[in-house]
Amino acid sequence: AQSVTQLDSQVPVFEEAPVELRCNYSSSVSVYLFWYVQYPNQGLQLLLKYLSGSTLVKGINGFEAEFNKSQTSFHLRKPSVHISDTAEYFCAVTTLQGAQKLVFGQGTRLTINP
Amino acid sequence: GAVVSQHPSRVICKSGTSVKIECRSLDFQATTMFWYRQFPKQSLMLMATSNEGSKATYEQGVEKDKFLINHASLTLSTLTVTSAHPEDSSFYICSARAGGEAFFGQGTRLTVV
């Protein structure tokens, strides 16, 4: 079985500051990794994904993440955040086999302060 | 990207009644859809995997007789919360996969009073 741990439940940062949201996963098989953003009372929107290839993946809204297999991590970063980035962020993992169910981390609430 | 439409976005029902939530894939066919439940300030918990033309696969601890799932076509899955109670109040989200990527509906806020 797979599991995902997001180490920070809340991350407050000032506008235009850099931010890193941490994600670690556990799996005995190869996985795909994802970051999603959720705005209040809405579904999830894909920010970026790692399937294979380059370990540094770039997504929408200026976000990027780096897959580190040895540390089983997939941390999300943005060099300069904006007020509009305030949202809940979820890291998720799925396997390459079977029903490919997504397993989500607990979520990180990113709050941008002016 | 592909679009998944979920309806209704909000519903309030009386305790003891049933509520149906629809999940549609608008521009693609989905043989498999997923239903999640999300409590306030918590993550998404997978409830069940909906399979077109066959029975849904429920996760451990989810009552299949209470959360009825029907996936009668390649573009529609429904979740019916039967005999709803206040503890069923939650945010329900469906998802479908297209091209190896999961797309999510807008979610349904269910409030049972």
Interface residues (C-beta under 8 A of the other chain):
Chain A: Y32 F34 Y36 N41 Q42 G43 L44 Q45 L46 K49 L51 F90 T94 A99 Q100 K101 L102 V103 F104 G105 Q106 G107 R109
Chain B: G1 V4 Q6 S9 T32 F34 K41 Q42 S43 L44 L46 T49 T57 F91 I93 S95 R97 G100 E101 A102 F103 F104 G105 Q106 G107 R109
